[in-house]
Amino acid sequence: MSETNTRGPLLRAIIGIWDGMNFVRRLILNVLFFLLLLLVLLAILGGRGGVAPLEARTTLVIAPEAKLVEQYTSDPVSRSLEASFGSGPAEVQLRDLLRVLEAAKDDANIERVLLRVDRMSFTGYASLREIGKAIQALRASGKQVVAFGERFTQGQYLLAAQADEVYLDPMGEILLTGLDGYRQYYREGLQDKLGVDMHLFKVGEYKSAAEPFILDAASPESKEASLFWMGDVWQRYIADVAKLRKTTPEALNASIDGLPEGIAAVEGDAAKYAVQQKLVDGLKTQEEVEAMLAERGEADTDAEGGFRQVALFDYLRHAEGTVSPADQRPQVAVVVAEGNIVEGRQPPGTIGGESTAALLREARDDDKVKAVVLRVNSGGGSAFASEVIRREIIGLQKAEKPVVVSFGDVAASGGYWISMDADRIYADESTITGSIGIFALVPTFPRTLEKIGVHTDGVGTTRMAGVFDVSRPMTPELGSVIQSIIDKGYRDFTTKVAQGRKRTVEQIDAVARGRVWTGAQAKERALVDAFGGVQDAIADAAARAKLGESGQWRVRYVERAATPFERWFSGFAQGRLGRAWLHDSDLAQVLLARAAPRADADLRFLEQALRTQDGATVKALAHCFCGF
């Protein structure tokens, strides 16, 4: 008799249910496994092998809804998923945009370019001017460039104005109003309302980065310095736009001054006012622009918009060259330093003293690397971390590898510290730099604690015991110690600048004191060597290393990928659950972001500035709140 026949009906039913559950479990696990395998295969097949060939008379569409950055802050998997859902990466690298424009210039299949930059965001004008030069080179090669937008900010318009033709939606607007540098000040809120006493120690009357925490308004020195460099950037902006739009700076400034009357005269029609002021060539809807491109180019009913086209990130895959592992050509290594400078190892988008130094050390130890370009886009941060990075620059030079620095939108304070010993420094005329100065910001909370009935008392074995206890008032002795440390930090900073720039300390002090300059103003003061972008810096580094013609060497970006934990935690911290777990109120964050857009960044900077490691009690900062 078989075993099956000996089982009772109840046991057989239970076994049948169990087998069915096992089948469903294996089915679900297998489906999940094959879905994961499919995602991996799609990621692999989404590489260069899957690039469709370009056809003749193709329009390159540059329309990223993204922030322009020097370096991605998200991981490749996240960017691939964004692209697969049709949204495209949230960031576009400057180097990629320049590579696309350079490739399109010589690509016979690219007939024209459509610029849709009205959904891009930027951090400054230096990178925009570098892109503008690449667009002008594209136009000079005979390729037509058409720009269209629903509305333009001033930064977006500077790029759009580079086109042969600029069109605006009939319901759109371009309102040029000038540059501003307004920010929030927290003295009353911190000291009077919360009872937090903020103690500032600094050198340099123009070092204004910490003013928002100790004043209710900008100091006269801060306003003087800001207006000086900001006015220089603005006059260059007006001159650039006037040249591109075949008008005069006087006419543009008059249109800004007469904006209220001008808008009233056209009954509030901002688009019509833009036409009157020659900011655009005409008013067209998106459908009308697409019909025009289909008529001028090659119609394609299967393509979005009805004309033959290739999108920015798809064309980037065409433009990127493959590098064989057997390629033994000498290299110019590029290390990107973007974001705040902090101690330790940090993910991309933040400059870590240890992590950025490690990238430079990797370039130094690689025999194929013959020269290095450091691309800096930073307002500074920790003086200690900046010095750690600077020492690696010296190490590269001792290894007989030239180092050339290329400034992005901002290279100030700590951003200048890590650059000052380079063999040559390149900047755009509108780069923000300088801010050579040091400060420390120390809060104490005894009055805050008193508000809730908490008091501090006790004993110490010396008069200095417990002076760093923030629950006690700051003593004059501690203030003297901190100021001495900050004075020494400033002497170190100016002395190192003088050595790197081959000037006297007195000459550097005269242009330091925490004052901010544009690239043009910095070159006049010997803080910058030449005007140019990252490509100019790369060519200079190759020439210094005597690498020959461009085809005899190649460029390699030395970067560290974010770890899986860093990627997970970054996403978690920005999510709703993460914010709740980290005791961060969603409602407070939203209200803060709406009422004071820069307050969140300011207070996060304060938190970061007060955080110490390795037992440090005094943290010298070389930071600049400069930019737009």
LUMKENU-533770 format. One record per residue (C-alpha): z, x, y; residue in one letter. Coordinates in steps of 0.2 Angstrom, whole numbers, padded with zeros to 4 digits, always signed. Layout:
// residues N
ZXYA/...
//
This chain:
// residues 628
+0000+0000+0000M/-0005+0007+0017S/+0008+0011+0030E/+0000-0002+0042T/+0003-0016+0030N/+0022-0011+0029T/+0024-0014+0047R/+0031-0030+0053G/+0021-0040+0066P/+0034-0036+0080L/+0033-0017+0077L/+0014-0018+0076R/+0014-0027+0093A/+0026-0014+0101I/+0015+0000+0094I/-0001-0009+0101G/+0007-0011+0118I/+0012+0008+0118W/-0005+0014+0113D/-0013+0003+0126G/-0001+0010+0139M/-0005+0028+0133N/-0024+0024+0135F/-0022+0017+0153V/-0011+0033+0157R/-0024+0045+0150R/-0038+0035+0159L/-0030+0036+0176I/-0026+0054+0174L/-0044+0058+0169N/-0051+0048+0183V/-0040+0057+0196L/-0044+0074+0188F/-0063+0070+0189F/-0061+0064+0207L/-0052+0080+0211L/-0066+0090+0202L/-0079+0081+0211L/-0071+0085+0228L/-0071+0103+0223V/-0089+0103+0217L/-0094+0094+0234L/-0085+0108+0244A/-0094+0121+0234I/-0111+0113+0235L/-0108+0110+0253G/-0110+0128+0257G/-0126+0137+0262R/-0135+0132+0246G/-0135+0114+0251G/-0143+0116+0268V/-0159+0106+0270A/-0174+0115+0278P/-0178+0112+0296L/-0194+0103+0300E/-0205+0107+0315A/-0201+0099+0332R/-0183+0096+0328T/-0170+0092+0342T/-0154+0101+0341L/-0140+0089+0345V/-0124+0097+0352I/-0112+0083+0353A/-0095+0088+0346P/-0080+0077+0349E/-0069+0092+0348A/-0058+0105+0358K/-0066+0121+0362L/-0056+0135+0354V/-0057+0154+0350E/-0050+0151+0333Q/-0048+0136+0321Y/-0030+0130+0320T/-0033+0119+0305S/-0038+0125+0287D/-0056+0124+0279P/-0051+0109+0268V/-0045+0098+0282S/-0061+0102+0292R/-0072+0098+0277S/-0063+0082+0274L/-0065+0077+0293E/-0084+0081+0291A/-0085+0071+0275S/-0078+0056+0284F/-0091+0058+0298G/-0079+0063+0312S/-0083+0081+0312G/-0070+0095+0315P/-0058+0092+0329A/-0061+0109+0335E/-0077+0119+0338V/-0076+0138+0340Q/-0083+0147+0355L/-0091+0160+0344R/-0100+0146+0333D/-0107+0137+0349L/-0114+0154+0355L/-0121+0158+0338R/-0130+0141+0338V/-0137+0143+0355L/-0143+0161+0351E/-0151+0155+0335A/-0160+0140+0343A/-0167+0151+0356K/-0178+0160+0343D/-0180+0146+0331D/-0198+0139+0331A/-0193+0123+0323N/-0180+0119+0337I/-0191+0111+0351E/-0177+0105+0363R/-0158+0103+0364V/-0148+0087+0368L/-0131+0091+0376L/-0118+0078+0373R/-0102+0087+0380V/-0094+0072+0388D/-0082+0071+0373R/-0077+0089+0372M/-0061+0096+0380S/-0058+0114+0387F/-0044+0125+0393T/-0053+0134+0407G/-0069+0139+0415Y/-0072+0157+0409A/-0078+0150+0392S/-0088+0137+0400L/-0097+0150+0410R/-0100+0160+0395E/-0108+0145+0386I/-0118+0142+0402G/-0126+0159+0401K/-0131+0156+0383A/-0139+0139+0388I/-0149+0148+0402Q/-0155+0161+0390A/-0161+0146+0379L/-0170+0138+0393R/-0178+0154+0398A/-0186+0155+0380S/-0195+0139+0384G/-0184+0127+0375K/-0180+0111+0385Q/-0162+0106+0387V/-0157+0087+0391V/-0139+0082+0395A/-0132+0065+0393F/-0115+0057+0395G/-0106+0041+0398E/-0094+0050+0410R/-0090+0068+0414F/-0075+0078+0419T/-0077+0093+0430Q/-0077+0105+0415G/-0089+0094+0405Q/-0101+0093+0420Y/-0101+0111+0422L/-0109+0112+0405L/-0120+0097+0407A/-0127+0104+0424A/-0134+0119+0414Q/-0148+0107+0407A/-0166+0104+0414D/-0162+0086+0415E/-0145+0077+0417V/-0143+0058+0413Y/-0128+0047+0416L/-0125+0030+0409D/-0127+0017+0422P/-0108+0012+0420M/-0103+0030+0420G/-0096+0042+0433E/-0094+0060+0439I/-0081+0062+0452L/-0079+0080+0458L/-0062+0081+0467T/-0057+0100+0466G/-0044+0109+0456L/-0025+0106+0456D/-0010+0114+0449G/+0004+0100+0449Y/+0018+0100+0437R/+0035+0093+0433Q/+0051+0100+0439Y/+0067+0097+0429Y/+0082+0105+0439R/+0089+0088+0444E/+0087+0081+0427G/+0094+0096+0418L/+0108+0101+0430Q/+0113+0086+0440D/+0110+0072+0426K/+0114+0082+0410L/+0125+0096+0417G/+0115+0110+0410V/+0116+0125+0420D/+0100+0136+0420M/+0102+0154+0424H/+0086+0163+0429L/+0084+0182+0429F/+0067+0189+0434K/+0058+0203+0443V/+0044+0198+0455G/+0044+0185+0468E/+0028+0177+0461Y/+0034+0176+0443K/+0035+0157+0444S/+0034+0152+0425A/+0053+0147+0424A/+0053+0138+0441E/+0052+0121+0434P/+0069+0123+0426F/+0078+0129+0441I/+0070+0120+0456L/+0064+0103+0461D/+0048+0109+0469A/+0037+0124+0468A/+0042+0139+0479S/+0032+0145+0494P/+0027+0161+0484E/+0021+0151+0469S/+0010+0139+0480K/+0003+0154+0490E/-0002+0163+0474A/-0009+0148+0465S/-0019+0142+0479L/-0026+0160+0481F/-0033+0161+0463W/-0037+0143+0461M/-0047+0143+0477G/-0057+0157+0470D/-0061+0148+0454V/-0066+0132+0463W/-0078+0141+0476Q/-0086+0149+0461R/-0087+0132+0452Y/-0096+0124+0467I/-0108+0139+0469A/-0113+0137+0451D/-0116+0119+0452V/-0125+0120+0468A/-0137+0133+0461K/-0140+0123+0445L/-0143+0107+0454R/-0153+0114+0468K/-0141+0109+0482T/-0129+0119+0493T/-0110+0122+0491P/-0108+0114+0509E/-0117+0098+0503A/-0106+0097+0487L/-0090+0100+0497N/-0095+0087+0510A/-0098+0074+0496S/-0080+0077+0489I/-0072+0076+0507D/-0082+0060+0510G/-0079+0053+0492L/-0069+0037+0498P/-0082+0032+0511E/-0096+0037+0499G/-0090+0026+0485I/-0086+0012+0496A/-0104+0013+0503A/-0111+0010+0486V/-0099-0004+0483E/-0089+0006+0470G/-0104+0011+0459D/-0099+0029+0454A/-0115+0032+0444A/-0126+0027+0459K/-0116+0039+0470Y/-0119+0053+0457A/-0138+0050+0459V/-0136+0051+0478Q/-0127+0067+0478Q/-0140+0075+0466K/-0128+0077+0452L/-0139+0069+0439V/-0157+0066+0438D/-0156+0047+0433G/-0146+0034+0425L/-0150+0030+0407K/-0141+0022+0392T/-0139+0031+0376Q/-0153+0020+0368E/-0165+0025+0383E/-0161+0043+0381V/-0165+0042+0362E/-0181+0033+0365A/-0186+0046+0378M/-0182+0060+0365L/-0192+0051+0351A/-0207+0050+0363E/-0206+0068+0368R/-0202+0075+0351G/-0205+0068+0334E/-0200+0050+0330A/-0190+0048+0314D/-0185+0030+0310T/-0173+0036+0296D/-0164+0047+0308A/-0149+0041+0319E/-0157+0038+0336G/-0174+0037+0330G/-0179+0055+0333F/-0180+0071+0322R/-0164+0080+0324Q/-0151+0092+0317V/-0132+0091+0322A/-0122+0106+0328L/-0112+0109+0313F/-0127+0107+0301D/-0137+0119+0311Y/-0123+0131+0311L/-0125+0133+0293R/-0143+0138+0296H/-0138+0150+0309A/-0124+0159+0299E/-0130+0174+0290G/-0125+0178+0273T/-0116+0195+0271V/-0118+0203+0254S/-0102+0212+0247P/-0114+0227+0245A/-0117+0228+0264D/-0110+0245+0268Q/-0115+0245+0286R/-0102+0250+0298P/-0092+0236+0307Q/-0086+0231+0324V/-0070+0221+0319A/-0065+0206+0331V/-0047+0201+0331V/-0043+0184+0340V/-0027+0183+0349A/-0025+0165+0355E/-0010+0155+0360G/+0008+0159+0365N/+0014+0176+0359I/+0030+0174+0348V/+0039+0185+0336E/+0036+0186+0318G/+0022+0179+0307R/+0013+0164+0315Q/-0002+0153+0309P/-0019+0153+0318P/-0018+0146+0336G/-0002+0156+0339T/-0001+0175+0342I/+0013+0182+0330G/+0019+0199+0334G/+0019+0204+0316E/+0004+0194+0310S/-0008+0199+0324T/-0002+0217+0322A/-0006+0216+0304A/-0024+0211+0308L/-0026+0226+0319L/-0018+0237+0306R/-0030+0230+0293E/-0045+0235+0304A/-0037+0252+0307R/-0035+0255+0288D/-0053+0249+0284D/-0065+0264+0283D/-0080+0252+0287K/-0072+0247+0303V/-0078+0259+0317K/-0073+0249+0332A/-0062+0234+0337V/-0064+0220+0350V/-0048+0211+0354L/-0052+0193+0361R/-0037+0187+0371V/-0034+0169+0376N/-0016+0168+0380S/-0003+0165+0394G/+0009+0177+0385G/+0026+0174+0378G/+0038+0186+0370S/+0039+0204+0378A/+0045+0211+0362F/+0031+0203+0351A/+0018+0209+0365S/+0024+0227+0363E/+0023+0226+0344V/+0004+0221+0346I/+0001+0234+0360R/+0007+0248+0348R/-0006+0244+0335E/-0019+0246+0349I/-0013+0263+0352I/-0013+0266+0333G/-0032+0261+0332L/-0036+0273+0346Q/-0026+0287+0338K/-0037+0284+0322A/-0052+0287+0334E/-0057+0269+0333K/-0062+0262+0351P/-0054+0246+0357V/-0062+0235+0369V/-0054+0219+0375V/-0063+0203+0380S/-0053+0190+0390F/-0056+0172+0388G/-0050+0158+0399D/-0033+0165+0401V/-0026+0183+0398A/-0010+0184+0408A/+0008+0191+0407S/+0010+0195+0389G/-0009+0192+0386G/-0011+0206+0398Y/+0002+0217+0390W/-0007+0217+0373I/-0023+0222+0382S/-0019+0235+0395M/-0022+0251+0384D/-0039+0246+0379A/-0054+0258+0382D/-0062+0244+0392R/-0057+0227+0398I/-0070+0213+0400Y/-0067+0197+0409A/-0076+0182+0417D/-0075+0181+0436E/-0065+0164+0433S/-0053+0171+0419T/-0035+0169+0424I/-0026+0185+0422T/-0012+0196+0429G/+0006+0189+0430S/+0013+0206+0427I/+0032+0202+0427G/+0047+0198+0416I/+0060+0185+0416F/+0074+0177+0405A/+0081+0160+0406L/+0098+0156+0399V/+0106+0139+0399P/+0125+0136+0398T/+0132+0119+0393F/+0151+0118+0398P/+0148+0104+0411R/+0137+0094+0398T/+0151+0095+0386L/+0164+0090+0399E/+0154+0074+0401K/+0159+0069+0384I/+0177+0076+0384G/+0174+0092+0375V/+0181+0108+0382H/+0181+0126+0376T/+0195+0138+0376D/+0202+0153+0366G/+0204+0172+0367V/+0194+0188+0365G/+0198+0206+0362T/+0188+0212+0377T/+0182+0206+0394R/+0164+0204+0386M/+0170+0195+0370A/+0162+0178+0369G/+0151+0180+0385V/+0136+0174+0376F/+0144+0158+0371D/+0133+0144+0379V/+0148+0132+0379S/+0157+0143+0392R/+0151+0146+0410P/+0141+0162+0413M/+0151+0177+0419T/+0146+0189+0433P/+0147+0203+0420E/+0134+0195+0408L/+0123+0191+0423G/+0123+0209+0428S/+0119+0214+0410V/+0104+0202+0408I/+0097+0207+0425Q/+0098+0225+0421S/+0088+0222+0405I/+0075+0212+0414I/+0074+0226+0427D/+0071+0238+0413K/+0058+0227+0405G/+0048+0226+0421Y/+0049+0245+0423R/+0042+0247+0406D/+0028+0234+0409F/+0022+0242+0425T/+0024+0259+0418T/+0013+0255+0403K/+0000+0247+0414V/-0001+0262+0425A/-0003+0273+0410Q/-0016+0262+0402G/-0026+0259+0418R/-0024+0277+0424K/-0015+0272+0440R/+0002+0275+0448T/+0017+0264+0445V/+0017+0260+0464E/-0001+0255+0464Q/+0002+0243+0449I/+0018+0236+0457D/+0008+0231+0472A/-0003+0220+0462V/+0010+0215+0450A/+0027+0206+0455R/+0021+0191+0443G/+0006+0187+0454R/-0009+0178+0445V/-0027+0184+0449W/-0044+0178+0444T/-0055+0190+0434G/-0065+0194+0450A/-0049+0197+0460Q/-0042+0207+0446A/-0057+0218+0445K/-0055+0222+0464E/-0038+0228+0460R/-0043+0239+0445A/-0034+0227+0432L/-0051+0223+0424V/-0066+0235+0421D/-0081+0224+0420A/-0088+0206+0420F/-0094+0199+0403G/-0091+0189+0388G/-0086+0193+0370V/-0104+0198+0366Q/-0104+0211+0380D/-0087+0218+0373A/-0094+0219+0355I/-0110+0229+0361A/-0098+0240+0372D/-0087+0244+0357A/-0102+0248+0346A/-0109+0260+0359A/-0092+0269+0360R/-0092+0271+0342A/-0110+0277+0342K/-0116+0265+0329L/-0134+0264+0335G/-0145+0249+0337E/-0138+0231+0333S/-0146+0230+0316G/-0137+0246+0310Q/-0120+0238+0311W/-0112+0221+0309R/-0098+0211+0316V/-0083+0205+0306R/-0069+0193+0312Y/-0053+0199+0305V/-0042+0183+0302E/-0028+0178+0291R/-0030+0161+0283A/-0015+0149+0285A/-0004+0147+0270T/-0004+0131+0260P/+0014+0128+0266F/+0010+0131+0284E/-0004+0119+0283R/+0007+0106+0274W/+0022+0108+0286F/+0010+0107+0301S/+0003+0090+0295G/+0020+0084+0290F/+0028+0089+0307A/+0015+0079+0317Q/+0016+0064+0306G/+0027+0049+0309R/+0039+0053+0294L/+0040+0071+0300G/+0045+0067+0317R/+0058+0054+0312A/+0065+0067+0300W/+0065+0080+0313L/+0075+0068+0325H/+0060+0066+0337D/+0058+0049+0344S/+0041+0042+0344D/+0044+0031+0359L/+0051+0045+0369A/+0037+0056+0365Q/+0024+0043+0370V/+0033+0039+0386L/+0035+0057+0390L/+0016+0061+0386A/+0011+0047+0398R/+0023+0049+0412A/+0023+0068+0412A/+0008+0076+0402P/+0014+0094+0403R/+0032+0090+0401A/+0031+0091+0382D/+0024+0108+0382A/+0036+0114+0395D/+0051+0108+0385L/+0044+0115+0369R/+0042+0132+0378F/+0060+0131+0383L/+0065+0128+0365E/+0055+0142+0359Q/+0061+0154+0373A/+0079+0151+0368L/+0076+0154+0350R/+0081+0171+0345T/+0079+0181+0328Q/+0087+0196+0321D/+0103+0193+0331G/+0095+0196+0348A/+0105+0189+0362T/+0094+0192+0377V/+0075+0188+0376K/+0064+0195+0389A/+0048+0184+0392L/+0031+0189+0399A/+0024+0172+0401H/+0013+0163+0413C/+0011+0144+0416F/-0006+0147+0423C/-0022+0137+0419G/-0028+0119+0421F/
//
